[in-house]
């Protein structure tokens, strides 16, 4: 049976998750699109799924997997799905997912390289860096105070399912990060120009927490002062700078290259 009422309490509650305050209150967020929902179901983070008519085998397969895991399935009209969706032309399936976070100590105990974001405000950049960190084998993503919401719909879409692979932790203070990282034997690494070494000559094989800063202003002065290593990415063209997500990808994959040697 298809649910068509736009004022249905279940529909209204799901649509509210497009707003940060409701996500924080409920501990829930939206995952939109078939690829993202597939990953959410596979990694066990889904509370319920809203979908329109099943038109292909791939959608049918993910709904069958969800049903087997006793996830609530709700067939809805196109109008209802559009009310819940963040995009103008939704793909026909949206999951309501549970936020899952670890303690900072759990991240640091892994010994793996960590990606830290300092006041990064573009959700697309955060989602792209999360996806890239996942691909590079990074141990987790830490977001300091002032970053965009990791669970915003645009961020979730940009991560292409990697949000369900990689642990994330938001709202950390600079002081707590620096203190805890040093106690766990991590070095803090930043990209900048002043007093920095060439990235390709730096040793990135130890315990490293790599910090990427705000799109316009870079890493804060306090974190620059606390950094154990400073690196720059050598460039030969005439561009003055790189997009923050691109720069993060270059550093993470250089660290991976060194580990694979």
C-alpha positions in Angstrom: 0.0 0.0 0.0 1.3 3.4 -1.0 1.5 6.2 1.6 0.3 9.5 0.0 -0.3 11.8 2.9 2.1 14.7 3.1 1.1 15.5 6.7 1.6 11.9 7.9 3.7 12.1 11.2 6.2 9.6 9.9 6.7 11.7 6.7 6.9 15.0 8.6 9.5 13.5 11.0 11.7 12.3 8.1 11.4 15.6 6.3 12.5 17.5 9.4 15.9 15.7 9.3 16.9 18.0 6.5 17.5 20.5 9.3 20.5 20.2 11.6 18.6 20.8 14.9 16.3 17.9 14.2 19.2 15.7 13.2 20.9 16.5 16.5 17.7 16.0 18.6 16.9 12.6 17.0 20.4 11.3 16.4 19.2 10.5 12.9 20.0 11.7 9.3 18.9 11.1 5.7 20.8 9.0 3.1 19.5 9.7 -0.4 20.0 7.7 -3.6 20.4 4.0 -4.3 24.2 3.8 -4.0 24.2 5.5 -0.6 21.2 3.5 0.7 22.9 0.3 -0.4 26.0 1.1 1.7 23.9 2.1 4.7 21.9 -1.1 4.6 25.1 -3.2 4.1 26.8 -1.6 7.2 23.7 -1.8 9.4 22.9 1.9 10.1 19.4 2.1 8.8 16.2 2.6 10.8 13.7 2.9 7.9 13.5 3.3 4.1 11.1 5.3 2.0 10.8 4.3 -1.6 8.6 4.8 -4.7 7.7 2.1 -7.2 10.4 -0.6 -7.7 11.7 -0.2 -11.2 14.9 -2.2 -11.3 16.5 -5.3 -9.9 19.1 -3.4 -7.9 16.5 -1.5 -6.0 14.6 -4.7 -5.4 17.7 -6.4 -4.1 18.5 -3.6 -1.6 14.9 -3.6 -0.3 15.0 -7.4 0.1 18.3 -7.1 2.1 16.7 -4.4 4.2 13.6 -6.6 4.9 15.8 -9.5 5.9 17.4 -7.2 8.5 14.0 -6.1 9.7 14.4 -2.5 8.5 11.0 -0.7 8.2 10.1 -0.3 4.5 7.5 2.4 3.5 6.3 2.7 -0.1 5.3 6.3 -0.8 4.0 8.5 -3.6 6.4 10.7 -5.7 5.0 13.8 -3.8 5.8 12.3 -0.5 9.3 11.3 -1.5 9.9 14.8 -2.8 8.8 16.3 0.5 11.4 14.1 2.3 14.2 14.5 -0.2 16.8 17.3 -0.3 17.3 17.1 -4.0 15.0 18.5 -6.7 14.8 15.1 -8.5 15.1 12.3 -6.0 16.2 8.9 -7.2 13.3 7.1 -5.6 14.8 5.8 -2.4 15.7 7.5 0.9 16.9 5.9 4.2 16.6 7.2 7.7 19.9 6.3 9.4 21.3 6.3 12.9 24.3 8.4 13.8 27.2 6.3 15.1 30.3 7.8 16.7 33.3 6.6 18.6 35.3 8.2 21.4 38.4 10.1 20.4 40.5 7.5 22.3 39.2 4.9 19.9 40.4 6.8 16.9 43.9 7.4 18.4 44.2 3.7 19.5 44.1 2.6 15.8 47.5 4.1 15.1 46.4 4.9 11.5 46.6 8.2 9.8 43.7 10.5 10.8 42.2 13.3 8.8 41.3 16.4 10.9 39.2 19.3 9.5 39.5 22.8 10.9 36.5 25.0 10.2 35.9 23.5 6.7 32.5 25.0 5.8 31.5 23.4 2.5 29.5 20.2 2.8 30.6 19.0 -0.6 34.3 19.4 0.3 33.8 17.5 3.6 32.0 14.6 1.8 34.7 14.5 -0.9 37.4 14.3 1.7 35.6 11.6 3.6 35.3 9.6 0.4 39.0 10.1 -0.4 40.1 9.3 3.1 38.2 6.0 2.8 39.9 5.2 -0.4 43.3 6.0 1.0 42.9 3.8 4.1 42.8 6.6 6.6 41.6 5.5 10.1 38.9 8.1 10.6 37.7 11.7 10.2 37.7 14.2 13.0 35.9 17.5 12.6 36.8 20.4 14.9 34.3 23.0 16.1 33.1 25.3 13.3 33.0 22.7 10.5 29.9 22.1 8.4 27.6 19.2 9.6 29.0 15.8 8.5 25.3 14.6 8.4 24.0 17.3 6.2 22.3 15.8 3.1 24.8 17.3 0.7 27.7 15.9 2.7 26.2 12.5 2.9 25.7 12.4 -0.9 29.2 13.6 -1.6 30.7 10.9 0.5 29.1 8.3 -1.8 28.6 5.8 1.0 32.0 6.3 2.7 30.2 7.8 5.7 29.2 4.2 6.5 32.7 2.8 6.1 34.8 5.3 8.1 34.3 6.4 11.7 33.7 10.1 12.2 33.6 12.4 15.3 32.4 16.0 15.3 32.6 19.1 17.5 36.2 18.6 18.9 38.0 21.6 20.4 41.6 22.4 19.2 42.9 22.0 22.7 41.4 18.5 23.2 42.7 17.3 19.8 46.3 18.6 20.4 46.4 17.2 24.0 45.0 13.8 23.1 47.0 13.3 19.9 50.3 14.1 21.7 49.4 11.7 24.5 48.8 8.9 21.9 52.1 9.5 20.1 50.6 11.3 17.1 52.3 14.0 15.1 50.2 16.9 13.9 50.8 17.7 10.2 49.5 20.8 8.4 49.9 22.2 4.9 51.1 25.8 4.6 53.9 27.8 3.0 55.8 29.3 5.9 58.6 27.1 7.3 57.2 24.1 5.4 59.0 21.1 3.8 58.3 19.7 0.3 55.5 17.1 0.8 57.4 14.5 -1.3 60.5 14.7 0.9 58.5 14.5 4.2 58.2 11.3 6.2 54.5 10.4 6.5 54.8 6.8 7.7 54.4 7.3 11.4 51.3 8.1 13.5 50.0 11.3 11.9 47.0 13.5 12.4 46.8 15.5 9.2 44.9 18.8 9.5 43.2 20.6 6.6 42.0 24.1 7.3 39.2 26.5 6.3 38.8 27.0 2.5 39.6 30.8 2.7 41.9 31.1 5.7 43.7 27.7 6.1 44.6 26.2 9.4 44.2 28.3 12.6 47.2 30.1 14.1 46.9 27.9 17.2 47.1 24.7 15.2 49.9 26.1 13.0 51.9 26.8 16.2 51.1 23.3 17.6 52.0 21.5 14.4 54.9 19.0 14.5 55.3 19.0 10.7 54.5 21.6 8.0 54.5 20.6 4.4 53.7 22.3 1.1 52.5 20.7 -2.2 54.9 21.8 -5.0 53.1 23.2 -8.0 54.5 24.1 -11.4 51.5 25.9 -13.0 50.2 29.4 -12.4 47.3 28.5 -10.1 47.8 30.1 -6.7 46.2 27.3 -4.7 44.3 24.1 -4.7 40.8 23.2 -3.6 41.0 21.9 0.0 39.6 18.5 -0.9 42.1 18.1 -3.8 45.0 19.1 -1.5 43.9 16.7 1.2 43.7 13.9 -1.4 47.2 14.6 -2.6 48.6 14.4 1.0 46.6 11.3 1.9 47.7 9.4 -1.2 51.3 10.4 -0.7 51.1 8.9 2.8 49.6 5.8 1.3 52.3 5.6 -1.3 55.0 5.7 1.4 53.2 3.0 3.4 53.1 0.8 0.3 56.8 1.0 -0.4 
